[in-house]
Amino acid sequence: MGDDADDARGDGGANPPLFDAPPMAEQERMVEAILFATAEPMGVADLNARLPHGCDAGAALDHLRRRYEGRGVRVVRVGDAWAIRTAPDLGFLMSRETTETRKLSRAAIETLAIVAYHQPSTRAEIEEIRGVAVSRGTIDQLLELEWIRFGRRRQTPGRPVTFVVTQEFLDHFGLESARDLPGLRDLRAAGLLENRPAPDQTEGDDKAAMQDDMFDGAGVADEDDGGDGAGPPEEDGT
């Protein structure tokens, strides 16, 4: 009888966890510490992998995001990941802390814009829009910057590879997804376009204005010289 009583006491719980999950306030602190110390945005799955067993990173992020509303830094979503970033209206305070980066070539800017607005895009589609051949160096530069990456292959003859923008591209421009692409003014503010007058056109959507500015005939005339009409002429340089 004594053994039966001991067995009954031992089976009273169905394998209860050895440790309870930390309180939500503590989980929130843990997520805050991870995001603060990590330069790259982190997904919910990655956060859960770092937290103690039983934690809910998604719920902690939701609490943390609401707590940071109106503060100098915010918890923002970048694609499928999360990061702590400076509030947009305070960005001017960081101007002395940033380093000047090398400007992209005109060919790289146009290629990046085409991929961003028409992704997924193949090399042939990029060349068709630009009217000139895309050099290997232009694609390599954007891949090295990690602003574009290889996408899925098209189910067409030859199965050409496609290009899409990356999470790093979204993070650089403070976007949640590629649907929130920067307009012409944003690219100029980032130093990626010269402050030259826009083509004569009525004021409209920034996205359309950017494409018109980049891809008008005068914009690529210097690279079209020498074309014989048989195909896209070769691009000079990278």
Backbone as CSV, one residue per row, in Angstrom:
resi,resn,N_x,N_y,N_z,CA_x,CA_y,CA_z,C_x,C_y,C_z
1,MET,0.832,-1.204,0.000,0.000,0.000,0.000,0.869,1.257,0.000
2,GLY,1.975,1.180,0.752,2.853,2.348,0.797,3.430,2.675,-0.560
3,ASP,3.830,1.586,-1.314,4.395,1.811,-2.652,3.357,2.405,-3.579
4,ASP,2.084,1.910,-3.467,1.034,2.442,-4.336,0.809,3.919,-4.055
5,ALA,0.894,4.311,-2.789,0.698,5.721,-2.451,1.818,6.583,-3.016
6,ASP,3.058,6.043,-2.966,4.186,6.794,-3.518,4.039,6.956,-5.016
7,ASP,3.582,5.857,-5.712,3.397,5.937,-7.159,2.331,6.961,-7.502
8,ALA,1.275,6.999,-6.694,0.195,7.946,-6.971,0.693,9.370,-6.838
9,ARG,1.535,9.602,-5.811,2.072,10.942,-5.649,3.021,11.297,-6.784
10,GLY,3.766,10.327,-7.284,4.733,10.582,-8.365,4.050,10.863,-9.677
11,ASP,2.852,10.322,-9.912,2.166,10.515,-11.177,1.164,11.649,-11.119
12,GLY,1.199,12.433,-10.033,0.194,13.466,-9.882,0.277,14.535,-10.965
13,GLY,1.465,14.855,-11.459,1.621,15.864,-12.503,2.136,15.237,-13.784
14,ALA,1.680,15.705,-14.908,2.098,15.164,-16.203,3.358,15.893,-16.651
15,ASN,4.500,15.459,-16.130,5.798,16.021,-16.473,5.786,17.547,-16.401
16,PRO,5.590,18.120,-15.228,5.585,19.587,-15.127,6.968,20.132,-15.470
17,PRO,7.046,21.349,-16.014,8.358,21.925,-16.364,9.208,22.117,-15.123
18,LEU,10.513,21.951,-15.305,11.433,22.121,-14.189,11.444,23.566,-13.700
19,PHE,11.329,24.521,-14.663,11.355,25.933,-14.301,10.219,26.650,-15.013
20,ASP,9.600,27.563,-14.309,8.574,28.391,-14.928,9.233,29.460,-15.788
21,ALA,8.507,29.886,-16.850,9.018,30.969,-17.686,9.102,32.246,-16.863
22,PRO,10.081,33.092,-17.129,10.188,34.362,-16.386,8.936,35.205,-16.591
23,PRO,8.645,36.110,-15.677,7.513,37.022,-15.862,7.662,37.820,-17.151
24,MET,6.540,38.282,-17.696,6.581,39.003,-18.966,7.469,40.240,-18.887
25,ALA,7.462,40.912,-17.746,8.324,42.093,-17.606,9.797,41.722,-17.759
26,GLU,10.181,40.565,-17.246,11.569,40.114,-17.373,11.866,39.685,-18.802
27,GLN,10.914,39.041,-19.464,11.091,38.673,-20.871,11.280,39.930,-21.724
28,GLU,10.515,40.955,-21.408,10.624,42.214,-22.139,12.019,42.800,-21.979
29,ARG,12.572,42.751,-20.765,13.916,43.258,-20.516,14.956,42.470,-21.306
30,MET,14.761,41.145,-21.385,15.709,40.305,-22.121,15.693,40.644,-23.614
31,VAL,14.493,40.782,-24.177,14.391,41.123,-25.595,14.996,42.497,-25.858
32,GLU,14.761,43.428,-24.948,15.317,44.770,-25.081,16.842,44.720,-25.100
33,ALA,17.430,43.923,-24.223,18.889,43.821,-24.164,19.458,43.216,-25.437
34,ILE,18.791,42.194,-25.962,19.281,41.542,-27.180,19.231,42.496,-28.360
35,LEU,18.093,43.183,-28.541,17.958,44.106,-29.669,18.928,45.274,-29.545
36,PHE,19.158,45.737,-28.330,20.063,46.861,-28.126,21.498,46.490,-28.490
37,ALA,21.897,45.262,-28.195,23.290,44.853,-28.418,23.526,44.291,-29.815
38,THR,22.469,44.071,-30.589,22.598,43.458,-31.901,22.440,44.501,-32.987
39,ALA,23.416,44.594,-33.876,23.350,45.591,-34.950,22.328,45.213,-36.009
40,GLU,22.193,43.911,-36.287,21.278,43.460,-37.325,19.909,43.168,-36.739
41,PRO,18.837,43.417,-37.501,17.488,43.059,-37.031,17.384,41.567,-36.752
42,MET,16.558,41.195,-35.783,16.407,39.800,-35.392,14.953,39.391,-35.500
43,GLY,14.730,38.157,-35.969,13.394,37.624,-36.077,12.914,37.045,-34.752
44,VAL,11.602,36.781,-34.684,11.012,36.247,-33.457,11.596,34.880,-33.131
45,ALA,11.795,34.053,-34.145,12.346,32.715,-33.910,13.752,32.794,-33.314
46,ASP,14.575,33.723,-33.831,15.935,33.880,-33.302,15.908,34.368,-31.855
47,LEU,14.974,35.263,-31.555,14.859,35.760,-30.179,14.426,34.644,-29.236
48,ASN,13.437,33.850,-29.664,12.977,32.739,-28.832,14.096,31.740,-28.565
49,ALA,14.988,31.567,-29.555,16.088,30.623,-29.380,17.070,31.090,-28.307
50,ARG,17.147,32.394,-28.091,18.068,32.931,-27.091,17.434,33.048,-25.709
51,LEU,16.119,33.153,-25.671,15.432,33.337,-24.393,15.285,32.016,-23.650
52,PRO,15.075,32.054,-22.330,14.846,30.826,-21.569,13.615,30.082,-22.060
53,HIS,13.567,28.802,-21.753,12.466,27.959,-22.197,11.129,28.496,-21.678
54,GLY,10.140,28.518,-22.570,8.806,28.960,-22.188,8.531,30.422,-22.446
55,CYS,9.538,31.194,-22.866,9.336,32.618,-23.130,8.595,32.822,-24.447
56,ASP,7.937,33.949,-24.570,7.191,34.312,-25.778,7.753,35.629,-26.299
57,ALA,8.687,35.528,-27.250,9.342,36.729,-27.772,8.356,37.642,-28.484
58,GLY,7.359,37.059,-29.165,6.379,37.876,-29.866,5.594,38.770,-28.927
59,ALA,5.136,38.205,-27.817,4.390,38.994,-26.831,5.292,40.040,-26.181
60,ALA,6.531,39.667,-25.888,7.466,40.614,-25.282,7.753,41.776,-26.227
61,LEU,7.884,41.482,-27.527,8.104,42.534,-28.514,6.928,43.494,-28.568
62,ASP,5.724,42.959,-28.495,4.541,43.807,-28.538,4.511,44.767,-27.348
63,HIS,4.818,44.251,-26.149,4.878,45.114,-24.973,5.984,46.154,-25.117
64,LEU,7.155,45.699,-25.616,8.298,46.599,-25.742,8.027,47.699,-26.762
65,ARG,7.397,47.333,-27.869,7.101,48.325,-28.908,6.180,49.425,-28.368
66,ARG,5.157,49.025,-27.612,4.241,50.026,-27.056,4.948,50.903,-26.012
67,ARG,5.859,50.309,-25.252,6.548,51.083,-24.215,7.483,52.122,-24.825
68,TYR,8.014,51.854,-26.016,8.945,52.779,-26.650,8.258,53.825,-27.523
69,GLU,6.951,53.778,-27.659,6.258,54.765,-28.476,6.474,56.164,-27.906
70,GLY,6.854,57.092,-28.784,7.087,58.464,-28.359,8.447,58.713,-27.746
71,ARG,9.300,57.682,-27.664,10.630,57.856,-27.081,11.649,58.210,-28.164
72,GLY,12.883,58.441,-27.744,13.937,58.804,-28.690,14.344,57.663,-29.604
73,VAL,14.144,56.441,-29.164,14.365,55.271,-30.006,13.074,54.471,-30.049
74,ARG,12.932,53.673,-31.101,11.708,52.911,-31.277,12.050,51.465,-31.590
75,VAL,11.127,50.574,-31.296,11.221,49.179,-31.727,10.436,49.076,-33.019
76,VAL,11.139,48.819,-34.116,10.520,48.845,-35.434,10.642,47.485,-36.096
77,ARG,9.697,47.214,-36.984,9.724,45.974,-37.755,10.424,46.226,-39.070
78,VAL,11.345,45.342,-39.419,12.092,45.423,-40.667,11.908,44.094,-41.392
79,GLY,11.025,44.064,-42.369,10.707,42.796,-43.010,10.065,41.851,-42.015
80,ASP,10.695,40.703,-41.792,10.204,39.729,-40.818,10.981,39.799,-39.507
81,ALA,11.785,40.835,-39.318,12.626,40.948,-38.129,12.318,42.242,-37.388
82,TRP,12.985,42.410,-36.241,12.765,43.569,-35.384,14.093,44.182,-34.987
83,ALA,14.072,45.506,-34.755,15.307,46.203,-34.386,14.953,47.450,-33.587
84,ILE,15.936,47.963,-32.838,15.797,49.246,-32.144,16.487,50.300,-32.989
85,ARG,15.736,51.331,-33.365,16.256,52.370,-34.246,15.903,53.752,-33.692
86,THR,16.711,54.745,-34.072,16.453,56.118,-33.670,15.138,56.604,-34.263
87,ALA,14.387,57.383,-33.499,13.147,57.964,-34.002,13.460,58.813,-35.235
88,PRO,12.646,58.695,-36.292,12.958,59.400,-37.547,13.124,60.901,-37.388
89,ASP,12.322,61.532,-36.505,12.398,62.979,-36.374,13.655,63.443,-35.638
90,LEU,14.425,62.503,-35.073,15.662,62.860,-34.374,16.906,62.454,-35.153
91,GLY,16.706,62.038,-36.375,17.841,61.581,-37.177,18.892,62.646,-37.403
92,PHE,18.464,63.926,-37.435,19.424,65.002,-37.677,20.468,65.094,-36.564
93,LEU,20.133,64.607,-35.369,21.089,64.656,-34.263,22.246,63.691,-34.458
94,MET,22.054,62.695,-35.321,23.079,61.680,-35.543,23.988,62.021,-36.717
95,SER,23.787,63.183,-37.340,24.501,63.497,-38.580,26.014,63.487,-38.393
96,ARG,26.505,63.895,-37.232,27.947,63.934,-37.016,28.525,62.563,-36.698
97,GLU,27.664,61.612,-36.412,28.132,60.278,-36.056,28.200,59.347,-37.259
98,THR,27.667,59.776,-38.386,27.641,58.912,-39.561,28.910,59.115,-40.383
99,THR,29.278,58.098,-41.125,30.426,58.175,-42.021,29.933,58.311,-43.451
100,GLU,30.644,59.113,-44.226,30.248,59.329,-45.610,30.606,58.104,-46.436
101,THR,29.625,57.584,-47.127,29.847,56.398,-47.948,30.032,56.793,-49.411
102,ARG,30.695,55.913,-50.137,30.914,56.166,-51.559,29.603,56.085,-52.316
103,LYS,29.367,57.074,-53.169,28.125,57.099,-53.925,28.119,55.976,-54.958
104,LEU,26.930,55.446,-55.170,26.774,54.443,-56.202,26.880,55.090,-57.574
105,SER,27.340,54.309,-58.538,27.368,54.800,-59.908,25.940,54.956,-60.415
106,ARG,25.782,55.732,-61.464,24.450,55.917,-62.045,23.867,54.589,-62.502
107,ALA,24.725,53.742,-63.076,24.256,52.433,-63.526,23.754,51.600,-62.354
108,ALA,24.474,51.655,-61.218,24.059,50.884,-60.043,22.756,51.416,-59.470
109,ILE,22.589,52.749,-59.446,21.355,53.346,-58.932,20.169,52.912,-59.784
110,GLU,20.321,52.980,-61.098,19.219,52.609,-61.982,18.895,51.130,-61.844
111,THR,19.935,50.298,-61.747,19.710,48.867,-61.598,19.003,48.564,-60.285
112,LEU,19.444,49.209,-59.205,18.816,49.009,-57.907,17.358,49.449,-57.924
113,ALA,17.083,50.577,-58.553,15.710,51.077,-58.618,14.815,50.121,-59.397
114,ILE,15.318,49.569,-60.489,14.523,48.643,-61.283,14.215,47.387,-60.479
115,VAL,15.227,46.856,-59.799,15.003,45.656,-58.989,13.978,45.951,-57.888
116,ALA,14.115,47.108,-57.244,13.224,47.438,-56.135,11.783,47.588,-56.586
117,TYR,11.574,48.249,-57.710,10.216,48.532,-58.160,9.609,47.428,-59.005
118,HIS,10.421,46.536,-59.534,9.904,45.499,-60.436,10.305,44.092,-60.001
119,GLN,10.733,43.931,-58.759,11.194,42.607,-58.325,10.055,41.583,-58.352
120,PRO,10.424,40.315,-58.593,11.762,39.837,-58.964,12.067,40.151,-60.422
121,SER,13.303,40.575,-60.702,13.702,40.991,-62.038,14.907,40.180,-62.499
122,THR,14.899,39.775,-63.755,16.050,39.097,-64.339,16.984,40.126,-64.958
123,ARG,18.201,39.699,-65.285,19.149,40.608,-65.928,18.589,41.119,-67.253
124,ALA,17.935,40.238,-68.007,17.380,40.648,-69.297,16.298,41.715,-69.119
125,GLU,15.477,41.580,-68.073,14.425,42.569,-67.819,15.017,43.913,-67.412
126,ILE,16.091,43.866,-66.618,16.764,45.112,-66.234,17.338,45.801,-67.464
127,GLU,17.959,45.026,-68.337,18.543,45.601,-69.543,17.471,46.159,-70.467
128,GLU,16.323,45.502,-70.521,15.236,45.976,-71.384,14.728,47.332,-70.914
129,ILE,14.623,47.524,-69.607,14.135,48.800,-69.076,15.189,49.890,-69.239
130,ARG,16.441,49.561,-68.946,17.504,50.573,-69.020,17.895,50.895,-70.452
131,GLY,17.778,49.910,-71.342,18.175,50.130,-72.722,19.646,49.898,-72.976
132,VAL,20.389,49.474,-71.959,21.812,49.171,-72.107,22.102,47.880,-71.359
133,ALA,23.195,47.234,-71.711,23.583,46.001,-71.042,24.052,46.304,-69.624
134,VAL,23.719,45.415,-68.711,24.143,45.554,-67.316,25.471,44.831,-67.144
135,SER,26.479,45.564,-66.715,27.792,44.944,-66.550,27.810,44.062,-65.313
136,ARG,28.728,43.104,-65.305,28.871,42.209,-64.157,29.255,42.997,-62.902
137,GLY,30.062,44.055,-63.075,30.501,44.827,-61.931,29.366,45.542,-61.219
138,THR,28.355,45.983,-61.979,27.217,46.670,-61.363,26.453,45.731,-60.453
139,ILE,26.150,44.535,-60.945,25.445,43.538,-60.136,26.282,43.133,-58.936
140,ASP,27.580,42.928,-59.157,28.465,42.507,-58.062,28.524,43.569,-56.968
141,GLN,28.524,44.849,-57.352,28.584,45.917,-56.355,27.343,45.905,-55.462
142,LEU,26.172,45.728,-56.067,24.932,45.702,-55.288,24.838,44.444,-54.432
143,LEU,25.365,43.326,-54.942,25.390,42.105,-54.138,26.352,42.252,-52.964
144,GLU,27.495,42.911,-53.203,28.481,43.102,-52.144,27.933,44.009,-51.043
145,LEU,27.168,45.020,-51.435,26.530,45.904,-50.457,25.387,45.207,-49.728
146,GLU,24.987,44.039,-50.225,23.879,43.271,-49.671,22.565,44.043,-49.746
147,TRP,22.423,44.813,-50.845,21.166,45.509,-51.084,20.271,44.732,-52.031
148,ILE,20.830,43.806,-52.795,20.048,42.876,-53.595,20.590,41.472,-53.359
149,ARG,19.781,40.490,-53.663,20.210,39.105,-53.540,19.559,38.299,-54.661
150,PHE,20.017,37.070,-54.811,19.427,36.198,-55.816,18.060,35.714,-55.349
151,GLY,17.094,35.751,-56.255,15.770,35.215,-55.979,15.597,33.862,-56.644
152,ARG,14.347,33.475,-56.816,14.072,32.194,-57.462,14.302,32.295,-58.963
153,ARG,14.615,31.160,-59.554,14.775,31.120,-60.999,13.408,31.131,-61.674
154,ARG,13.332,31.812,-62.812,12.098,31.861,-63.571,11.851,30.506,-64.250
155,GLN,10.603,30.109,-64.274,10.239,28.862,-64.942,10.030,29.121,-66.432
156,THR,11.067,29.625,-67.068,11.077,29.913,-68.494,12.323,29.278,-69.097
157,PRO,12.380,29.172,-70.434,13.572,28.575,-71.048,14.851,29.216,-70.540
158,GLY,15.790,28.385,-70.154,17.046,28.850,-69.592,17.001,29.075,-68.103
159,ARG,15.805,29.119,-67.525,15.602,29.341,-66.090,16.520,30.450,-65.562
160,PRO,16.338,31.690,-66.057,17.221,32.783,-65.599,17.004,33.096,-64.128
161,VAL,18.072,33.490,-63.467,17.992,33.857,-62.050,17.380,35.241,-61.933
162,THR,16.663,35.486,-60.851,16.066,36.794,-60.601,16.789,37.480,-59.445
163,PHE,16.550,38.771,-59.329,17.134,39.565,-58.243,16.010,40.250,-57.474
164,VAL,16.157,40.311,-56.147,15.207,40.994,-55.275,15.991,41.812,-54.263
165,VAL,15.339,42.818,-53.651,16.012,43.614,-52.631,16.069,42.816,-51.328
166,THR,16.997,43.194,-50.455,17.251,42.445,-49.229,16.674,43.155,-48.010
167,GLN,16.742,42.471,-46.886,16.331,43.073,-45.619,17.240,44.235,-45.255
168,GLU,18.526,44.160,-45.641,19.450,45.269,-45.376,19.019,46.513,-46.131
169,PHE,18.518,46.345,-47.347,17.999,47.474,-48.119,16.817,48.114,-47.399
170,LEU,15.897,47.275,-46.920,14.733,47.790,-46.192,15.160,48.515,-44.925
171,ASP,16.134,47.943,-44.207,16.586,48.545,-42.961,17.245,49.893,-43.215
172,HIS,18.009,50.015,-44.302,18.713,51.255,-44.610,17.728,52.399,-44.823
173,PHE,16.612,52.111,-45.478,15.629,53.147,-45.770,14.492,53.176,-44.757
174,GLY,14.568,52.348,-43.699,13.547,52.365,-42.671,12.203,51.876,-43.166
175,LEU,12.198,50.826,-43.990,10.966,50.301,-44.578,10.564,49.000,-43.908
176,GLU,9.263,48.762,-43.847,8.782,47.479,-43.359,8.787,46.446,-44.469
177,SER,8.482,46.868,-45.691,8.453,45.953,-46.825,8.770,46.739,-48.083
178,ALA,8.951,46.019,-49.186,9.273,46.665,-50.459,8.114,47.489,-50.999
179,ARG,6.922,47.344,-50.404,5.782,48.149,-50.845,5.938,49.609,-50.431
180,ASP,6.798,49.869,-49.429,7.010,51.235,-48.931,8.340,51.776,-49.436
181,LEU,8.495,51.836,-50.752,9.774,52.233,-51.333,9.992,53.735,-51.251
182,PRO,11.252,54.155,-51.160,11.535,55.589,-51.085,11.292,56.263,-52.413
183,GLY,10.926,57.533,-52.337,10.750,58.314,-53.552,12.025,59.044,-53.913
184,LEU,11.909,59.938,-54.870,13.071,60.670,-55.365,13.715,61.507,-54.266
185,ARG,12.888,62.180,-53.446,13.439,63.032,-52.390,14.226,62.201,-51.376
186,ASP,13.735,60.987,-51.066,14.427,60.138,-50.095,15.800,59.724,-50.607
187,LEU,15.884,59.386,-51.892,17.165,58.978,-52.461,18.151,60.137,-52.478
188,ARG,17.644,61.344,-52.769,18.538,62.502,-52.742,19.007,62.793,-51.319
189,ALA,18.105,62.663,-50.350,18.482,62.919,-48.958,19.512,61.919,-48.469
190,ALA,19.467,60.684,-49.013,20.437,59.663,-48.627,21.765,59.830,-49.351
191,GLY,21.848,60.811,-50.264,23.089,61.055,-50.978,23.309,60.143,-52.151
192,LEU,22.259,59.445,-52.605,22.407,58.509,-53.713,22.097,59.146,-55.059
193,LEU,21.555,60.358,-55.053,21.282,61.077,-56.287,21.799,62.494,-56.158
194,GLU,22.291,63.037,-57.272,22.715,64.417,-57.270,21.497,65.325,-57.229
195,ASN,21.662,66.512,-56.680,20.559,67.470,-56.606,20.444,68.225,-57.919
196,ARG,20.044,67.503,-58.948,19.865,68.135,-60.248,18.374,68.315,-60.508
197,PRO,17.995,69.279,-61.357,16.571,69.511,-61.609,15.914,68.280,-62.195
198,ALA,14.680,68.042,-61.789,13.919,66.913,-62.323,13.412,67.266,-63.709
199,PRO,13.093,66.287,-64.562,12.537,66.560,-65.882,11.224,67.302,-65.745
200,ASP,10.849,68.048,-66.824,9.586,68.777,-66.812,8.442,67.802,-66.727
201,GLN,7.683,67.893,-65.654,6.539,67.007,-65.470,5.697,67.578,-64.344
202,THR,4.452,67.211,-64.314,3.572,67.671,-63.256,3.904,66.939,-61.978
203,GLU,3.611,67.587,-60.848,3.859,66.956,-59.559,2.924,65.774,-59.398
204,GLY,3.460,64.637,-58.991,2.648,63.450,-58.786,3.277,62.537,-57.788
205,ASP,3.027,61.288,-57.956,3.556,60.295,-57.041,5.070,60.282,-57.089
206,ASP,5.725,60.256,-55.936,7.193,60.271,-55.871,7.793,59.085,-56.582
207,LYS,7.139,57.941,-56.495,7.685,56.739,-57.121,7.743,56.908,-58.633
208,ALA,6.654,57.415,-59.205,6.637,57.635,-60.644,7.653,58.692,-61.028
209,ALA,7.800,59.729,-60.186,8.768,60.783,-60.478,10.178,60.236,-60.486
210,MET,10.487,59.345,-59.550,11.819,58.779,-59.491,12.122,57.960,-60.733
211,GLN,11.163,57.144,-61.165,11.384,56.313,-62.336,11.543,57.168,-63.583
212,ASP,10.709,58.222,-63.720,10.830,59.098,-64.877,12.184,59.787,-64.883
213,ASP,12.653,60.209,-63.721,13.922,60.909,-63.627,15.083,60.009,-63.986
214,MET,14.990,58.745,-63.582,16.094,57.824,-63.809,16.134,57.282,-65.229
215,PHE,14.945,57.008,-65.780,14.914,56.199,-66.986,14.491,56.975,-68.224
216,ASP,14.508,58.310,-68.184,14.176,59.066,-69.382,15.302,58.909,-70.388
217,GLY,15.014,59.173,-71.642,15.981,58.929,-72.706,17.273,59.693,-72.518
218,ALA,17.161,60.950,-72.014,18.384,61.733,-71.835,19.268,61.142,-70.765
219,GLY,18.669,60.438,-69.805,19.433,59.925,-68.679,20.381,58.822,-69.059
220,VAL,20.099,58.074,-70.124,20.953,56.960,-70.499,21.600,57.170,-71.858
221,ALA,21.494,58.393,-72.380,22.024,58.631,-73.714,23.525,58.440,-73.750
222,ASP,24.224,58.795,-72.655,25.676,58.672,-72.665,26.110,57.229,-72.723
223,GLU,25.247,56.274,-72.336,25.620,54.875,-72.384,25.054,54.185,-73.615
224,ASP,24.183,54.907,-74.355,23.588,54.291,-75.534,24.412,54.531,-76.787
225,ASP,25.371,55.468,-76.742,26.164,55.759,-77.928,26.872,54.509,-78.401
226,GLY,26.785,54.289,-79.686,27.471,53.141,-80.258,26.566,51.957,-80.435
227,GLY,25.311,52.029,-79.991,24.389,50.915,-80.163,24.000,50.785,-81.614
228,ASP,23.888,49.528,-82.102,23.550,49.297,-83.500,22.125,48.822,-83.670
229,GLY,21.327,48.774,-82.571,19.948,48.346,-82.699,19.773,46.860,-82.631
230,ALA,20.875,46.088,-82.636,20.753,44.638,-82.602,20.563,44.121,-81.199
231,GLY,20.747,44.936,-80.187,20.625,44.501,-78.796,21.139,45.592,-77.897
232,PRO,21.050,45.406,-76.618,21.534,46.431,-75.686,23.017,46.647,-75.843
233,PRO,23.460,47.895,-76.033,24.912,48.154,-76.139,25.594,47.867,-74.833
234,GLU,26.890,47.628,-74.905,27.651,47.319,-73.694,27.784,48.577,-72.868
235,GLU,27.733,48.385,-71.537,27.837,49.513,-70.587,29.291,49.772,-70.288
236,ASP,29.652,51.061,-70.263,31.024,51.443,-69.938,31.221,51.393,-68.440
237,GLY,32.240,50.733,-67.991,32.581,50.692,-66.576,31.624,49.852,-65.802
238,THR,31.508,50.135,-64.518,30.663,49.355,-63.631,29.544,50.215,-63.114
